[in-house]
């Protein structure tokens, strides 16, 4: 037995799904699917080993495992793996057929007697039944392959997995199809119904005699089969596939010759496929038999079909001719939400175009796999169909499916026959077909929908020459070249916004939009419409449990594997992604896989170049191909986004295709790029900021052009933080503390305390693990400074800063020691130990002076003056602050200059020199506004408010306090709480005004 067959047998025996086994083995579902289908070439050795480890299969077991299967939808057949098991004795066949029909439920002894003997029951029937059961057990094996024949009361129960019998598989597929149907996935539902019906080989247990067909269980099953035939037929009819449905309908009619629903649909199918005479004959035959056998006339369903047959098409007649206008649009999804802006854009284009005389108007809807392009196109087409009285044509080019791709010539043929051209009259030459279509549309108003187009060349031949017809196109590719040939409106779809995504989940799952778990579920689905619909379909299946349980499974498990409807592998997010990925060339595919390694969903072109180990110019060409295929989205110039599910898919492919060495090298290149660029940019933005951790001597990374330092740091904020956390755990560990050290000034000045703390904590752990004392000292200092800024835990701030000071002292790094003492002094002051703070700050000043660390000296002098002023040491405070101001001006350090001015103005305020204080505060405020120091600006606004209040200007004070509150709230600063309390206590803020300010 091959590995693929052994794995299928293992899953059948254990009940493990394909997705559960893939997750357990640590491989992709696609890899497992290819191995089981034996369609992906020779599997990689490591994938095989993972599967053998996960299943516990040995080479011998692979050769020996077989799965028992009992099929009853037709003649009874039994197979043990690939070998047919002969069940020759009629009584055994009847008993086994009955037990399989009612698999997994007890079958009473009386029911067994009725099937085996009906009449003339022998007196020894109990012994005979026991004998037959014993023989069946020997025949089927001792409970192997998941099969057990158990005693249940006075009867018996046959235990089978769903893959061990066609009747059980039929039930599962029908249930999945119903779920798909209910959530609007109509094409997938039709396919699943078709697969379910393909399991039927004839009448149930057809080889066991006509009398067994009267068993209630077989009668009910046959009725269920006919119901499924009708459901499949209705979906096939809606898609214009009447011919496909006819064979199933004829089989159903053979089983139930007088079934009106079946015969009505046969009449519809015959009429739709040009067999109107046969449809009329059938109606009269059925009418005669109903009257002869039952004494009744045809019911309303059959009569309606007959009337449609006499007048086959009742839509609007085409103008200028007697042939009815074609109406080929597929049915709309029962639930369509959102896309208001895109619909308005399409409507506006249509209105403006109808007023013009331009020819060949085209609407092009593009977007990634599963984003809802076809749903929008069909919804809009139905919405505007009234504007096209000469008909609507639809054709699917199968550009992204496992079906055979279609050509523009195929579309032309379909459109021509849809407009009434006999198939024998369609020209063989494609250009001639295009010319004939233009002639037919010359004076008509027709809407043509081309679905799943792969290139603009497929669209050009079908463009009408007049300005009154419109072509709507959907594609995953970039079709912008169409704009060179025709009047086109391009609409690019992204994922749904949060509100629409939650509303869609709520509607499809029958829950309230206020259900908390729906918010997380929508994000786990990346708000991708296909994923949302699949999730809703899965929620409708009770076997998956609660909403919260499903959300937890998505959060912690293999998310792509979970986003599949039942056994329907084609209805899966990953299947849609596979088809897009398959169109990429080798280099573009490699870059797409590497996107799975980026730390967040947003990345710059320079970072991508570093990741790929390529030039920016070469990477631009590759990423443009990904953009054209809508696998990534250009957010702003030189920055790209990939939604979470595509990033997960890329990461999965990267693990499968690229070696560990290749992945590690790519991660190292990306982290090096972030480190080198951050070092260069922070040096520009925060000159003089201490760096304790040495940087690697490597070449320069790709430049970011003329981007402003603060813009780059803001754009890369998430990637930088994620890089630190990743390298701290996965390595190279030194990059975590190097990057945290480089970014300390940026995080400090922008009061990003939460990010700073998490980065510093992770890097500290990594430094301790690596035994790097310098890095450990730097991270203790960074973490202590972060705690000091937050103001939430002064004890932790003191611990880290004291540890940093001791380590810097042991390592003989006086600048680091001085910085730690300076920060520690302010922590002590705010903890009420101001005299101790003075001592510590003076020690910092002396260390800076001795080592000529001018920036650190200016900062320590500012802080020393601040504390001295609070202690009433006015002379010392003024002397230190003036010295700090002079030094900061000499250094041209605007941040320190503003700090010195602010602290001097506080001193003037304490001495009631209000004019001098206001002048200094305004100068500090101007500088802090100019350099973007949000925390400093807020502090100065608050100080001006206090100064105005002291001067008796209550209205001015209130204004500045409100402005300060807004700035502090903006960065989440704890000082906002104190200002709110101040405003509330003074009655300077009404509740509504207070709430307004609090949410700025």
N, C-alpha and C positions, 0 to 999 in steps of 0.2 A: 504494500500500500504506500502511496506517495505521501509526502509530508502534508500537502494540502488536504488530501482525503482524511488523513489521520487527525488533523486539526478540526476538520468539520465533524468527524466522528466524536472527538473529545467534547466539543461544544454541545453536540446533541445529547451526549451521555450525561454531562454535568449541568446542562441548562444555562451555561455561561454565554452571554451574547458576544458578538464579534467585538463590540466596543469595550466590554469589560475585560476580555482577554488581551486586547491591544494595550489597554491601560495597565493591566497587571504586568505585562511583559516589558513595558516601557518602549513600545514601538508605535508607529502611526497606524490608524485604522486602514489607511490606504495600502500600507505595506502588507498587513495581515490579509486584506481582501485580495491583493494580487497573488499572495502565496496560496491562499485557499482556492483561488480560481486557476492557479497555475498559468497566469497570463502575464506576469511581469518579468520573465526571464529568471535566471538563476538567482535566488535570494542571497543576500550577504550572509557570511558565516556568523557574524555577531548577532544578526536578527534571528537566525535559526537557533543559536545557542540560547538567546533570551526566551524564545518560545518554548524550547525544551525544558528550560529551568522553570518557567511559569506553569507549565502543564504537568511536569513530572514524567513526560513520555520518554521512553527509551527507543533506541533503534529497533529493538525487537518488537516493542509495542506498536511502533509505526507500521511494521509489517503485519501485525496480527489484529489490530483493532478493526472491528466491523460494527456497523450500526444496523439494527433491525428496523425494518420499515414495513408497515402493513397498510395497503391502500385499498379503499372500498368504493371510491367514486368511479365506478365501472366494475369490471370483473375483479374479484378478490385476488390480490397478489401479495406475496410475502418475499422480502429480500433481506438477506443477512450480508450487509455490505454490498458487494457486486454480485453475490451469488443468489440465485433464486431458490427459495425454499418451497418444495412441493408439499402442499397440503391436499392429499388426494381424497381422503375419506369425506363423503358429503356431510356427515354429521359434524365432523371437525370444522369443515369450512363454514357451516351455518353458525356453529357456536363462536368461532373466531370472528366471523363477520359481525354478529350481534355485539360481542364484547367490544369490538373496535368502534362500532357505531356509537356506543355509549361509553367510550374510553374515559377513565378517571372518575366514573360514578358507579355505585353498586348496581348490579343487575340481579333482580330477584329471581329465585328459582322458578317461580311460576312463569316469568317472561321467557326463561330459557326453555321451559317445557313447551310453551306455545310455539316457539320458533322451530324446535327440533321435531315435534310430533304433531302439533295442532290437534289432531284427533287420534284415537287409538293409542293412548299413552300407555306404555308398558308398566306393569306393576313394579319393575325393578328400575324405574327411571332415575331414582336417587343414585344408585350404584353406577348406572350408565353415565350420568353426568360427571360423577367423580372420575370415572375411567377416562372420559373425553378430556377433562381438565388435566389429568396427569399426562396424557399423551401430548396435549398442547404445550405443557410446561417443558417436556423433554424436547419437543420440536423447536420451541422458541429459545431454549437455553435457560440456565439457572439465574434469571434476573439480570442477565448481562445487558449492556447498552442501555441501561435505564428502564428496561422493560420488566414488569413484575405482574404475575397473575395471582391475585390475593383472594383469600376467602373473606367474604363480607356477609355476616349473618348467615342466612341459608343460601345466599347466592355468591357471586364472584365479582371482582373488579379488576379490570386490566389497566395498569398504570403506564401511560405513554407520555413522552415529551411531544411538544408541538411539531417537531421536525420528524417524528416517527410515523406520521400518518397523514394522508392527504386531507382527511376530514378535519383534523385539528389545524393543519396549516391553512386550509380554506377559511376556517373561523377567524384565525389571527389576521389573515390578509383582508378579509371583509371588514373586520373591526378597524384596521388601520386605514382602509379606504374611506370608511365612514367618517373617521376623524379628519382626514385630509379634506373630504368634501365639506364638512361642517366649518372648517377654518378657511375655506376659499381657495385651497390649492387644487383646482379642478383638474388640471392636466395630470398631476400626480395621482389624484384619486382615480381617474379613468384608467391609468396604467396599472394601479394596484388591483382594481376590479378585474381588469383583463387577466392579470397574473393569477388571481384567485380562480377565475373561470377556466383557465387553461389546465387546472388540476383535474377537471372532470373529463373522464374518458368514455362516459356513457351512463346508462342508468345505474343507480346504486346497487352494488352486488348483482350485477346483471346476469352472472352465470349461475345464480342460485335459484332460478325459477321465478315465474311471474307472480306466484302467490306471496312471495316475500316482499314484493313491492307494496303490498297493502299494510305492512307494519306501520304503526303510527309514527315511529321515529324516522322511517324512510319517507313517508308522506310529508312530514314536517320539513325534513331536509330538502326534499325536492321543491317544496314551496319556497323555502329560503333561497335555493339556487335560482328560481325564476325571478324572485325579487331582486337578486343581485344582477341578473341579466338585464332587467328593466333599468336599474340604476346605471349600469354601465352604458346601456343604449342611450339613455337621456343625455349623458355627458358626451358620448360620441356624436350624437345628433347636433348638440350645441356647437361642437367644433367642426361640423360639416362632414363628418366621417360616417355617413350612412352606410356605405358599402362595407366598411369594417364591421359594423354591428349585425349585418344580415345573417352571417352563419350562426352566430349565437342565438339569434331570434328564431331561426328555423329549428335549431335543436330544442329550444324551449317549446315551440309549437308542436314538435313531435311528441314531447312528454305530456303537454296539455293542449290538445288540438282546439279546444273551444275557449281558451283563455283570451278574453277580449283585449286586455292590455297588450299582450304579446302580438296578437294579430293586428291590432291597430298600428303598432309600431312597424310591423312588417309592411303594411300598406304605405305608411309614411316613407319607409326606406326605399321601397320599390318606386314610388312616385319621384322621390328625390334623385334616384339614379337613372331616370329616364325610362322606367318600365311601367308606365301608367296603365297600359292595358292589362298587364299581369296583376296590378294592384286592384283594378276594378273586378277582375275575375275572382280574385281571392275574397273580396268583400261579399260577392254574391254567393260564393261557395260556403262561407262561414254563416251567412244569413240563412241559407237553405238548411244547413245542418242544425243550427240553433232552433229553427222552427220545427224540423222533423224530430229531433231528439228531445228537445226540452219544451217545445211549444211556446217559445218566446221570440221577440224581435231583437235585433242588435241593440246594445246599450248605447248611451251617449258617447262613450269614448270611441267605439267602433264607428258610429255614424259620423262623428266629427272627422275622423281620419278619412272616411269616404268622401266627405265634402271637400276636404283639403285636396284629395286626389283629383276630384273633378275640376277644382280651381286651384292648381298646385301651389301657386305663390300669390299671396295677397298683399305684398308690400306696395309702396308707391310705384306706379308705372313710370318708366323713364320717359322723359320728355322727347318728343320727336319720334317715338316708336311705340310699338305695342308690347315689346318684351318688358317684363317686369325689371325694375331696378335691382341689382344685386345687393344683398345685405349680408356680408360675410364676416362681420365683426364677431369675434369670440365673446362669450358672455362675460360680464363684469364680475369682479370679485364681489362677494356679498358684503364685504366690509372694506371701505376705502376711506382713510382718514388722512388729514394733513395735505401738504403740497399746495396750499392756497396760493402762495406767491408764484409757483411755477404755472399753475392753472391760469392765473390772471395774466401772466406773461404770454402764455400761448393764446389766450383769448384776444389780448390786445394785438398780437401779431396778425391773427386771423382777420380782425376787423380792419386794421390798417391795410392789409394786403388786398382785401376785397374791394377797397376803394381805389386801388391802384390798377395799373394795366401791366404790371410786371408778370413775367411768365415763370412757371416751374417753381412755385412756392413750396419750401421744404421746412419741416420742423424736425430737428434732430435732438433726440433725448439720449444722453449718454450718462454713464456712471459705472460703478464697480458691480461685480456679481452680487445679486441678491438685494440691490438697492431699490428695486421696484420700478424699473424703466417700463417694462411691458404693462404693468398695472396702471401706471400713469397714462401711457399712450392709449390703452383701450378705454380707460375711464373718460379721457378727454374726447376720444373719437365718438363714443356714445353721446357725450354731452353736446357735441356740435354736429351730430349727424343730420339734424334738420336743415342745416345749411347746404347739404349736398343731396338734392332731390334725385340725382341720377345714380345714386348708390354709393356703397362703401365696399372696398375690396381689401382683403387681408391676406398676407402671405408670410410664413415663417421660414427664413432662410437657414435655420438650424446652425447658425454660426458658432454657437457655444453649447453643443450637446453631443451625446454619443451617437446620434443619428447621422446619416450620410449628409454632409453639407450640400446645400442647394446653390444654384447659380442665378445670375440675373436672367439668363435665358429661361430657367424654370419659372421664375416669377412672372416673366412676360407671358409665358404660355398660360399660367394660371389666371392672370388678369384678363387675357384675351378670351379664354373660354368662359370666364365669369361674366364677361360683357356680351356673351352670346355667340362668339365665333365657334363654329364646329371644329372639333379637334383635328379633323382631316384637313381643315383649311388653314391651320396655323403654319406659317412659313418655317422652313428648316433653318434659314439664316437668321441669326440673332438680330442683326441690324434691320432686317426686313420685319421681324416681329416688333421691334421698337417703333419702326415707322408706322406699322398698322395700328399699334396702340395709340400713338399720337393722333392718327386720323380719327379713330373712334372717339377720342376724348376732345376733339377740336371744339365742339360746341356743347360740351357737357360739364356739369359740376359734380365731380366725383372725389371722394376721399380715398386715398390709397395708403394702406399701412404696411410697411416693410419691417418685420420684427427680426431681431438678432442678426443684424448686418455686421459683416466684418471689415468691409472696406468701401470707400466712397465710390469705387468703380462699379459696385453692385447696384448703386442707386441711379447713376446717370442714365442708363438705357430706359428706365421706366418713367422718367420725368415727362409729364405732359407739356405740350407747347403752349397751352392757353393759361391765362391768369386766374381762371375760375376753379381749377382743381388744385388740391393740396396733397402733398405726400408727407406722411409722418413716419419717421425712422427711429428705431432703437438700436443701440450698439454699445458694447463695452470699449470700443476703440475710439480714437480721435478721428473724427470725420471732417475736420475743419477745412480740408481741401475742397469740400463741396461748395464752400462760400465763394470759390473762384469761378464756379460754373453756374450758379443759380442764386436766387434770393432765399437765403436760409436763416432760420432762427435757431440758435444752439441753446439748449437747456441742459445744464449739468446737474445731476442729482447727487446729493450727499445723504448721509443717514438722517433719520427723522430727528426733530428736536425732542427734548425730554417730554414735554407735554403730550405731543402726538404719539410718541412711542408708548407711553403709559396708557393713554386712551385706547390705542389699538390692542394692547395686551388685555386691558379690562374688558373691552367689547368682545374679543374672541374667546376669552376664558370665562365670561359671565360673572366677573367680579367688579367691585366698586373701584373707580380710579383712585380712591383714597387708601386702598390696601397698601400698607407700608412696603411689603416685600416686592411689589411690582416695580418700585423705583430701582431697587438693586437688580432685579431681573432684567429690566430694560438696559441697564448699563452693562451687565454681563453679556447681553446680546449685542452690545455696541450700537444699540438702537438701529440695527440693520433690519429692514422689513422682513426679509426671508427668515432670519434668525428669530425674530419676534413671532412670526406665524408658526414656525416649527415649535417654539417653546409653548405657545398656546395649544397647539395640537397635542403635544406631549402631556400637558396639564389635563387635557380632557380624558386621558387614559388613566383610569383609576389605579392601575398597577404601579404607577410612578409615585403614588403617595401624595403628600400635601404639597402645597405651593412652597412652603418654607423648606421642606425636604429637597424639592427639586432645585431651589435656589442654592442650597448648601452643596448639592451635587455638582452644580455648575461652578460654584466658587472654588471647590477643593479638588474636583476631579478633572478628567479630560474634557474640557469644555466643547471642543469641536466634535468629539465623539458623542457627547450628550445631545448636541443640536442636530439630531436625526430623528425622523418620524418612524418609530417602530422598526420594522425590518426593511423599510423602503430606503435602501442606500442612495437611490437617486435623489430623494428628497432630503438633502443634507447640505449644510453650509459648506462643508469640506468638498463635496462633489462639485458644487458651483465654482469654488476656488480652483479646483483641479483643472477645470476646462480653461480657465484664464491662464493659469500657469503654463499649461501645455503649449500655448502659442508663443512663448518667449524663446529668444535665441539663447545660446549658452551663457554669454557674458551677462545679459540682462537677468537671466534666471539666477545666476550666482549673486548678483547684487540684491535681488529680491530676497533670496534666502538669508543674506547677511543682515537684512533689515530686522530679522527676528532677534538680532543681538543688541539692537539699540535700546537704551534704557527707558525711553518714553516714546510716545506716538508722534513726536515732532522732531525734525532733524534738519540741519542745514546742509547745503550742497558741499561745503568744505568738510563737514564731519563725515558725510557719505564718502567723499574722496579718500579720507583717511581710513575709514572702515574697509574700503575696497582695495586700498594700497595703490591707488591710481591718481592721475592728475585731475584737477577740477574739470578741465575741458573734456577729458575722456569720460568722467563720471556724469557730466551733464548729458552727454549723448545717451548713456545707458538709462539714467533716471527719466529722461524724456520718453523712452520707450515704455517704461513702467507707467508713466503718466498717461500716455496714449491708450494703454490698456486698462486705465483706471484702477491700477493696483496701488498707486499712491496718488495723493492729491496735492497740487501746488497751492499752498495756503497764501503765501506772499512770495515776491521774487526771492529766489535762492533758499526757500524753506519749504519742506514737504511734510505731509502728514500721512499716516497709515492707521486705519482704525484697529481697535484691539484684536478683533477676530482674525483679520488678515495678518497682524503681527504674530499672533499665536501660530497661525498656519505657517508663516515664514520660518518661525523658530523650529517648528516640528520638522519641516523640510530640511532645515540646516543640520539638525541632529542626524537625520537619515542620510543625507548626501555628503556633507562636508566632514572631514576628519576632525578629531579633537584638536589636533595641532593647528589646523586651519582656523578653527573657531577661536582658539586661544590667541593666535596671532592677530586676528581681526579685532578682537576685544582690546588687545594691547595697543594696537595702532590707534583705535578710537580714544582710549583713555589717555594715551600720550598726546593726542591732538588737543583734547580738552585741557590737559595740564599746561602744555606749552602756550596755547592761546590765552588761557585764563591768566597765566603768569605775565604775558606781555600786556594784556589789556588792563589788569589791575595795577600794574606798574605805572601805566599812564593815568589811570583814574585816581589812584591813591598813592602818590609818590611818598616815599619815606616810611611806609608801613613796614614794620618788621617782618622778616621771614626767617624762620628758624631751621626749616628743613631744606637741605640741599636738593637741587633739581638735577635730573639726568642730563648729561651732555649729549643731546641728540640734535638731528637736523631740524630745521624749522618746518612747521606744519603749513598746510594750505592757508593762505591769507584770507581774511574775511572782508577784503576790500576796504572801503572807507566807513564801515559801520562804526557808530559811536560806541565807546566802551560800555556805557550804561545800557544801551540798547542790546548789545550782544549779551551782556550778563543777564538781562531780564529775559531775553529769548531762550537762553540756555539754562535757565534756573533749574528746571526739573531734570534735565539731562545731567547737569553737574552733580546735583545731590544724589541722583540715582547711581552715578558712576562711583561716587565715594562709597555708598552702601554696598554696591556689588563688589568692588575691588577689596573692600575690607573683609568680605567673606570668602570670595572666590579667587582673589589675587589678580594681578600682582599687588600685594598688600601695601607696599610703599607708596603706591599712587594714591591711596586713600588719605594718608596723612599729608602728603605733599599737596594735594588739591585742597584739602581743608585749610592748610596753612596759607596757601595762596589766596584763598577766598575770604579769609578772616576779616580783612578790612571792609570788603563789600558787604558781608553779612552784618557786621557791626554798624556800619554807617547807615544801612537801610533797615535796621532793626528787624531782621528776619531771624528772630531768636529760635523759633521752633525748628527750622531747617538747620540752623547753625548747631543747635544742641544735638540733634540726631546724627549729623555728620561727625561732630567732634567725638561723641560717645563711641560710634562705630570705629573711627580711626584710632581712638585711644585703646580700645580692646585689641585692635590689630597690631598696634605698636607694642603693647605688652606681650602679646603672643610671639612677636618677632624678636623681642628683647632689644629694641632700639630705644635707648634712653633719651636721646635728643628728641626723637619723635614723641616719646611719652611725655616729656616735659612740655613740648609745644602744645600737645593736645590737652594736657591738664590746664595749661594757661588759657587755651581757647575755650574749653568747657567752663572754666571758672568765670571768664569774661562774659560768656553767654548767660550763665546763671545770674551774674551781677546785672546785666541789662534787663533780664526778665523781672527781677525784683521779687520773684516768688519763693526762692529758697536761699537766703543769705548764708545759711550754714554750709550747704553744698558748695556755694561760691568760695567761701573761706577755705574749705578743705582742699579743693582743687588748686586754688591759687597758692596756698602754702606748700602743697606738694610740688607745684611747678617751681616755686622760688627755691626750694631745697635742691631739686634736681638741677636747675640752672646753675646754682652755686657749686654743686659737685662737679658739673661738667665745665665749669669756668666759662660760662656765657653771661657776662655781666649785663648786657643789654636785655637779655631775657629776664634776668633776675630783677632788673629795674622796672621792666614793664609789669611783671607780676606784682611787685610791691606797690606800684602806682594804682593798679586795679584793686588790690587788697585794701589799700588805704580808703578808697571810696566805699567799699563794702563795709568796713569798720565804721565809717562816719554815719552811714545810713542805718547801721545797727545800734547807734547811740554811743559808740566808743570813739568820740571825736578826738580826744587828746592822744589816744593811741594811734589814731589815723594820722595826726600831725607828725608823729615820730616816724611812722612807716613812710609817709610821703617825702619827708626830708631825706630819709635814707635813699629813696629812689632818685631824688634830685642829685644827690652827691654821686651816686653810681653813674648817672648819665653824664654829669660834668666830667668825671674822671675818665670815662671812655669816649668822650666827645660824641655822645648820642644826643644830638641837638633836638631832634623831633621829640624823643622821649622826655628830654628835659623840659621843653616848652609845655608838653601835656601835663607833666607832674607839677610844674609851677602853677598851671591853671587850676588844677585840683587842690593844691596846697592853699592857694589864695581863696578858693571857694570855701574850704573847711574853716580856715582862719576867720573869714568874714562871719560865718555862722557862730563862731565862738566869741565874736566881739573883738577879735584881734585886728582892728582896723588898719593900723600902720603896717603890720606884717603882710596882711592881705593885699593892701594896695601895692606895696613894694613887689611882692611876688607876681601879681597880675600884670603890672606894668612891664616887668621883666619878661613875662611870658608873651605879652603883646609885641614887644620889640623883637623878640627872637622869632616869633611866628611870621612877622612881616619880612624879616631878613630871609627866612626860609621860603617865603612866598607860599605858605601853607594856609589856604583860605579856611579850611576847617578849624584849625587851631586859632587863627585870627578871630573867627566868629566866636569861638568858645571863650577866648580871653575878653573880648568886648562884652559878651553876655555876662560873664562873672564880674567884670568891673562895674557894669550897670547895676547888678544886684547890690554891689557895695555902695554905689551912689544912692540907690533906693533906701537902703538901711540908714544912710546918713541924711535922708530927706532932701537930697539934691536931685529933685525930680526932673529938671530940665536936662541935666547931664545924663541922668539915667535913661530918659526917653531917647536922647540923641544916640547913646551907645546901643540901646536895644534896637533902634531902627537900622543902624549900620549892621548889626549882627543879623537882623532879620533879612536884610537885603542880600548879604553874602550867603546865608543859608538857603534862601530861595534860589539864588543863582546856581549853587553847586548841588541842589537837589537833596539837601540834608533834611529829611522829613521830620525825624525825631527832634533835631535841633530847632527847626522852624516852629514846631509845636511848643517846645519849651519856651522859646522867646515870645510867642503869642500869649502864652499863659502868663509870663512875667510882665508883659505890657498890660495885661488885664489887671494883675495885682497892683501895678504902679498906678494905673488909671483909677482904681478903686481907692487907693491911698490918697490920691489927689482930689477925691470927691466927684469923679466923673463916672457915675454908676452905669449910664447907658453905654459909654465907650468900653468900660470894663466888661459889661455883659457881651458886647460884640466880640471882643478879643477872646474871652473865655469860650464862647461858642465856636469860634474859628479854631482854637486850640483843641477843643473836644473833637471836632471833625477830623483834624489831623491825627490825633492820638488814636481815635477809633479806626482810622484807615490802616494803621499798622498794628492794631491790637495791643496797644501799650497800656499797662496797668494804671498810668496816670489819668486815663479817661475816667476811671471810677471816682477818683478824688474830685475831679472837676464836676462830675454829675452831682456828687454829694454837696459840693459848694453851692451850685446853682439851685438845687432843691431846698437847701437850708435857708438860702437868702430869698427864696420866692421869686427869683429872677427868670424862671422858666416855667411856662405853663406845661401841663402834661403833654398836650399835643405837640407843642414846640420841642419839648424834651425828647419825645419819641422820634421826631423828625431828625433832630440832630444826632441822636444815638444811632441811627441807621445809615448815616452818610458813609 
